[in-house]
Protein backbone atom coordinates (compact mmCIF):
# COMPACT_ATOMS: atom_id res chain seq x y z
CA UNK A 1 0.00 0.00 0.00
CA UNK A 2 1.36 3.42 -0.95
CA UNK A 3 -0.34 6.80 -0.34
CA UNK A 4 0.27 9.63 -2.79
CA UNK A 5 1.10 13.06 -1.41
CA UNK A 6 -2.54 14.21 -1.70
CA UNK A 7 -3.67 11.29 0.48
CA UNK A 8 -0.90 11.99 2.99
CA UNK A 9 -2.14 15.58 3.24
CA UNK A 10 -5.78 14.47 3.56
CA UNK A 11 -4.99 12.02 6.37
CA UNK A 12 -2.90 14.67 8.11
CA UNK A 13 -6.02 16.84 8.30
CA UNK A 14 -8.66 14.15 8.81
CA UNK A 15 -7.29 10.90 10.27
CA UNK A 16 -9.13 11.42 13.55
CA UNK A 17 -12.49 11.51 11.77
CA UNK A 18 -12.18 7.93 10.45
CA UNK A 19 -14.60 5.85 12.47
CA UNK A 20 -13.09 2.38 12.08
CA UNK A 21 -10.37 2.02 14.72
CA UNK A 22 -8.53 -0.80 12.94
CA UNK A 23 -8.19 1.37 9.82
CA UNK A 24 -7.06 4.32 11.95
CA UNK A 25 -4.48 2.16 13.72
CA UNK A 26 -3.15 0.89 10.39
CA UNK A 27 -2.83 4.42 9.02
CA UNK A 28 -1.05 5.68 12.12
CA UNK A 29 1.39 2.77 11.77
CA UNK A 30 1.80 3.42 8.06
CA UNK A 31 2.71 7.07 8.67
CA UNK A 32 5.42 5.99 11.11
CA UNK A 33 6.84 3.65 8.47
CA UNK A 34 6.86 6.59 6.04
CA UNK A 35 9.04 8.54 8.50
CA UNK A 36 11.49 5.67 8.79
CA UNK A 37 11.59 5.24 5.00
CA UNK A 38 12.13 9.01 4.58
CA UNK A 39 8.96 9.42 2.53
CA UNK A 40 7.65 12.05 4.97
CA UNK A 41 9.59 14.10 7.53
CA UNK A 42 9.37 13.71 11.29
CA UNK A 43 7.85 17.24 11.23
CA UNK A 44 4.95 15.86 9.18
CA UNK A 45 4.40 13.05 11.69
CA UNK A 46 4.31 15.61 14.50
CA UNK A 47 1.79 17.65 12.53
CA UNK A 48 -0.35 14.52 12.02
CA UNK A 49 -0.22 13.78 15.75
CA UNK A 50 -0.95 17.34 16.80
CA UNK A 51 -4.07 17.48 14.63
CA UNK A 52 -5.43 13.99 15.17
CA UNK A 53 -4.28 12.59 18.49
CA UNK A 54 -6.77 14.85 20.31
CA UNK A 55 -9.57 12.85 18.65
CA UNK A 56 -8.10 9.41 19.35
CA UNK A 57 -9.98 7.19 21.77
CA UNK A 58 -8.16 3.84 21.57
CA UNK A 59 -5.70 3.47 24.44
CA UNK A 60 -3.33 1.19 22.52
CA UNK A 61 -3.15 3.56 19.55
CA UNK A 62 -2.41 6.50 21.86
CA UNK A 63 0.37 4.58 23.63
CA UNK A 64 2.02 3.52 20.37
CA UNK A 65 1.72 6.98 18.80
CA UNK A 66 3.25 8.60 21.91
CA UNK A 67 6.12 6.12 21.75
CA UNK A 68 6.65 7.00 18.09
CA UNK A 69 6.40 10.70 18.87
CA UNK A 70 9.18 10.39 21.39
CA UNK A 71 11.36 8.78 18.67
CA UNK A 72 10.20 11.36 16.09
CA UNK A 73 11.38 14.18 18.38
CA UNK A 74 14.72 12.40 18.72
CA UNK A 75 14.98 12.41 14.92
CA UNK A 76 14.56 16.19 14.73
CA UNK A 77 17.45 18.60 14.28
CA UNK A 78 18.48 19.59 17.80
CA UNK A 79 17.51 23.26 17.29
CA UNK A 80 13.84 22.29 16.68
CA UNK A 81 13.41 19.97 19.65
CA UNK A 82 12.42 22.53 22.28
CA UNK A 83 9.74 24.18 20.14
CA UNK A 84 8.23 20.89 18.96
CA UNK A 85 8.21 19.43 22.48
CA UNK A 86 6.39 22.50 23.68
CA UNK A 87 3.80 22.20 20.85
CA UNK A 88 3.24 18.58 21.73
CA UNK A 89 2.91 19.35 25.42
CA UNK A 90 0.15 21.87 24.62
CA UNK A 91 -1.70 19.29 22.48
CA UNK A 92 -1.51 16.63 25.20
CA UNK A 93 -2.56 19.13 27.88
CA UNK A 94 -5.59 19.89 25.72
CA UNK A 95 -6.38 16.17 25.55
CA UNK A 96 -6.19 15.83 29.33
CA UNK A 97 -8.67 18.70 29.68
CA UNK A 98 -11.13 17.12 27.25
CA UNK A 99 -14.49 16.25 28.75
CA UNK A 100 -14.87 13.38 26.29
CA UNK A 101 -14.97 10.37 28.61
CA UNK A 102 -13.86 8.06 25.79
CA UNK A 103 -10.36 9.54 25.81
CA UNK A 104 -8.16 7.27 27.96
CA UNK A 105 -6.19 9.80 30.02
CA UNK A 106 -3.88 7.29 31.70
CA UNK A 107 -2.33 6.48 28.32
CA UNK A 108 -1.58 10.18 27.77
CA UNK A 109 0.05 10.89 31.13
CA UNK A 110 1.91 7.58 31.40
CA UNK B 1 3.59 24.96 35.95
CA UNK B 2 4.62 21.30 36.07
CA UNK B 3 6.39 21.80 39.40
CA UNK B 4 3.15 23.16 40.84
CA UNK B 5 1.38 20.07 39.48
CA UNK B 6 3.91 17.81 41.18
CA UNK B 7 3.50 19.64 44.48
CA UNK B 8 -0.29 19.38 44.18
CA UNK B 9 -0.01 15.74 43.00
CA UNK B 10 -2.40 16.63 40.19
CA UNK B 11 -2.58 18.22 36.75
CA UNK B 12 -4.68 21.31 37.22
CA UNK B 13 -6.61 23.77 35.12
CA UNK B 14 -7.67 27.05 36.70
CA UNK B 15 -6.63 25.59 40.07
CA UNK B 16 -9.01 22.67 39.60
CA UNK B 17 -7.60 19.14 39.60
CA UNK B 18 -8.19 17.34 36.29
CA UNK B 19 -5.88 14.34 36.71
CA UNK B 20 -4.28 12.79 39.80
CA UNK B 21 -0.55 12.18 39.36
CA UNK B 22 1.10 8.95 40.45
CA UNK B 23 4.57 8.70 42.00
CA UNK B 24 6.17 7.69 38.69
CA UNK B 25 4.74 10.79 37.00
CA UNK B 26 6.17 13.02 39.70
CA UNK B 27 9.57 11.38 39.31
CA UNK B 28 9.52 12.04 35.55
CA UNK B 29 8.83 15.74 36.14
CA UNK B 30 11.58 15.95 38.76
CA UNK B 31 14.12 14.43 36.36
CA UNK B 32 13.26 17.05 33.73
CA UNK B 33 13.36 19.85 36.29
CA UNK B 34 16.88 18.88 37.37
CA UNK B 35 18.13 19.17 33.78
CA UNK B 36 16.92 22.75 33.43
CA UNK B 37 19.35 25.64 33.87
CA UNK B 38 16.65 28.19 34.74
CA UNK B 39 15.98 26.69 38.19
CA UNK B 40 18.54 27.15 40.98
CA UNK B 41 20.27 24.17 42.56
CA UNK B 42 18.64 25.11 45.87
CA UNK B 43 15.13 25.11 44.41
CA UNK B 44 15.76 21.70 42.81
CA UNK B 45 16.97 20.22 46.08
CA UNK B 46 13.99 21.75 47.90
CA UNK B 47 11.64 20.16 45.37
CA UNK B 48 13.19 16.71 45.67
CA UNK B 49 13.10 16.94 49.45
CA UNK B 50 9.48 18.03 49.43
CA UNK B 51 8.38 15.32 47.01
CA UNK B 52 10.51 12.39 48.08
CA UNK B 53 11.66 13.36 51.59
CA UNK B 54 12.96 10.30 53.37
CA UNK B 55 11.76 7.87 50.70
CA UNK B 56 14.51 5.27 50.30
CA UNK B 57 12.61 2.85 48.07
CA UNK B 58 14.42 1.53 45.00
CA UNK B 59 12.48 3.73 42.60
CA UNK B 60 13.15 6.83 44.73
CA UNK B 61 16.88 6.04 44.86
CA UNK B 62 16.96 5.61 41.08
CA UNK B 63 15.01 8.80 40.54
CA UNK B 64 17.47 10.74 42.74
CA UNK B 65 20.41 9.24 40.83
CA UNK B 66 18.86 10.29 37.48
CA UNK B 67 18.08 13.78 38.83
CA UNK B 68 21.63 14.36 40.08
CA UNK B 69 23.11 13.08 36.79
CA UNK B 70 20.98 15.62 34.93
CA UNK B 71 22.24 18.72 36.74
CA UNK B 72 23.60 21.25 34.23
CA UNK B 73 27.06 21.49 35.74
CA UNK B 74 30.36 20.48 34.04
CA UNK B 75 31.99 19.23 37.22
CA UNK B 76 28.99 17.11 38.04
CA UNK B 77 28.89 15.65 34.51
CA UNK B 78 32.57 14.66 34.82
CA UNK B 79 31.87 12.96 38.16
CA UNK B 80 28.86 11.04 36.81
CA UNK B 81 30.76 10.03 33.67
CA UNK B 82 33.58 8.64 35.82
CA UNK B 83 31.03 6.68 37.85
CA UNK B 84 29.26 5.10 34.89
CA UNK B 85 32.49 4.23 33.09
CA UNK B 86 34.31 2.79 36.09
CA UNK B 87 34.66 -0.95 35.42
CA UNK B 88 35.28 -1.54 39.14
CA UNK B 89 32.09 0.27 40.22
CA UNK B 90 30.09 -1.52 42.88
CA UNK B 91 26.89 0.38 42.21
CA UNK B 92 23.98 -1.66 40.94
CA UNK B 93 23.15 -1.89 37.26
CA UNK B 94 19.87 -0.12 38.02
CA UNK B 95 21.43 2.88 39.72
CA UNK B 96 24.04 3.27 37.00
CA UNK B 97 21.27 2.86 34.40
CA UNK B 98 19.35 5.67 36.12
CA UNK B 99 22.43 7.90 35.97
CA UNK B 100 22.75 7.18 32.25
CA UNK B 101 19.10 8.05 31.69
CA UNK B 102 19.56 11.49 33.24
CA UNK B 103 22.96 12.31 31.75
CA UNK B 104 22.12 13.44 28.21
CA UNK B 105 19.80 16.38 27.61
CA UNK B 106 19.40 18.28 24.34
CA UNK B 107 19.32 21.58 26.29
CA UNK B 108 22.82 20.92 27.64
CA UNK B 109 24.73 20.43 24.38
CA UNK B 110 27.73 22.46 25.55
CA UNK B 111 28.09 20.21 28.60
CA UNK B 112 27.44 16.84 27.01
CA UNK B 113 29.23 17.22 23.65
CA UNK B 114 32.70 16.35 25.05
CA UNK B 115 31.31 12.98 26.13
CA UNK B 116 30.25 12.04 22.60
CA UNK B 117 33.93 11.60 21.69
CA UNK B 118 34.82 9.98 25.02
CA UNK B 119 32.09 7.40 24.41
CA UNK B 120 34.01 5.82 21.54
CA UNK B 121 37.23 5.75 23.56
CA UNK B 122 35.66 3.97 26.51
CA UNK B 123 33.79 1.26 24.57
CA UNK B 124 36.76 -1.10 24.04
CA UNK B 125 37.73 -0.74 27.72
CA UNK B 126 34.22 -1.53 28.92
CA UNK B 127 34.05 -4.43 26.48
CA UNK B 128 37.17 -5.86 28.04
CA UNK B 129 36.45 -5.15 31.70
CA UNK B 130 32.70 -5.24 32.33
CA UNK B 131 29.89 -7.71 31.82
CA UNK B 132 28.03 -7.96 28.52
CA UNK B 133 24.83 -6.89 30.29
CA UNK B 134 26.38 -3.64 31.51
CA UNK B 135 28.14 -2.93 28.22
CA UNK B 136 24.90 -3.44 26.31
CA UNK B 137 23.05 -1.03 28.59
CA UNK B 138 25.81 1.58 28.39
CA UNK B 139 26.18 1.17 24.63
CA UNK B 140 22.55 1.92 23.86
CA UNK B 141 21.84 4.49 26.59
CA UNK B 142 24.93 6.58 25.86
CA UNK B 143 25.15 6.22 22.08
CA UNK B 144 25.39 9.86 20.96
CA UNK B 145 22.37 10.47 18.74
CA UNK B 146 21.53 14.04 19.81
CA UNK B 147 24.03 15.38 17.28
CA UNK B 148 25.61 12.89 14.87
CA UNK B 149 28.84 13.52 13.03
CA UNK B 150 30.14 11.33 10.20
CA UNK B 151 33.20 10.71 12.35
CA UNK B 152 31.07 8.89 14.95
CA UNK B 153 30.00 6.33 12.35
CA UNK B 154 33.59 6.03 11.13
CA UNK B 155 34.72 5.36 14.70
CA UNK B 156 32.18 2.58 15.20
CA UNK B 157 33.10 1.03 11.83
CA UNK B 158 36.81 1.18 12.73
CA UNK B 159 36.10 -0.40 16.09
CA UNK B 160 34.12 -3.15 14.40
CA UNK B 161 36.98 -3.79 11.97
CA UNK B 162 39.41 -4.10 14.86
CA UNK B 163 37.15 -6.54 16.70
CA UNK B 164 37.79 -10.22 16.00
CA UNK B 165 34.94 -12.14 14.37
CA UNK B 166 34.87 -14.43 17.38
CA UNK B 167 33.52 -11.54 19.54
CA UNK B 168 30.06 -12.01 18.09
CA UNK B 169 28.09 -10.12 20.73
CA UNK B 170 30.28 -7.01 20.60
CA UNK B 171 30.33 -7.09 16.81
CA UNK B 172 26.58 -7.33 16.64
CA UNK B 173 26.22 -4.46 19.14
CA UNK B 174 28.56 -2.29 17.07
CA UNK B 175 26.62 -3.11 13.91
CA UNK B 176 23.40 -2.16 15.68
CA UNK B 177 24.96 1.17 16.72
CA UNK B 178 26.15 1.89 13.17
CA UNK B 179 22.64 1.26 11.82
CA UNK B 180 21.01 3.45 14.49
CA UNK B 181 23.40 6.34 13.78
CA UNK B 182 23.05 6.07 10.00
CA UNK B 183 19.25 5.84 10.16
CA UNK B 184 18.91 8.72 12.62
CA UNK B 185 21.29 10.91 10.62
CA UNK B 186 19.48 10.21 7.33
CA UNK B 187 16.02 10.91 8.78
CA UNK B 188 17.30 14.11 10.41
CA UNK B 189 18.99 15.32 7.22
CA UNK B 190 15.79 14.61 5.28
CA UNK B 191 13.76 16.70 7.76
CA UNK B 192 16.36 19.49 7.67
CA UNK B 193 16.31 19.55 3.87
CA UNK B 194 12.51 19.89 3.79
CA UNK B 195 12.51 22.56 6.48
CA UNK B 196 15.12 24.54 4.53
CA UNK B 197 13.14 24.16 1.26
CA UNK B 198 10.04 25.64 2.95
CA UNK B 199 11.92 28.81 4.00
Interface residues (C-beta under 8 A of the other chain):
Chain A: X35 X36 X38 X41 X42 X43 X74 X75 X76 X77 X78 X80 X81 X82 X93 X96 X97 X105 X109 X110
Chain B: X11 X13 X18 X19 X21 X24 X25 X106 X107 X109 X145 X146 X147 X183 X184 X186 X187 X188 X190 X191 X192 X194 X195
